Amino acid sequence: MSIEWERLEVKAGWNPESVMHTICAFANDINNWGGGYIIIGISEKNGRAELPPIGIEPDKIDAIQKKRSHKGKGRRQKLQEQKNRRFFERA
């Protein structure tokens, strides 16, 4: 089993020719799935992603995840507040 499938492809690094081949394959979209995703910076070995992603130091992963999680919470909270405001303005 592989982490890659018809809509997901991982690339260890930026190789324009390889990436363009994948983009063309996604553009053909035989199954009408609306394209696919290319993740650059992840290599695959025996069907599994090799971690950490290329270019990220292992000792910095926790800090990066905390930072992303914190930003996401703030954005989600703002969106929920906007949604609530619009709901009560209509009422």
Secondary structure, 3 states (H helix, E strand, C coil): CCCCECCEEEECCCCHHHHHHHHHHHHHCCCCCCCCEEEECCEEECCEEECCCCCCCHHHHHHHHHHHHHHHHHHHHHHHHHHHHHHHHHC
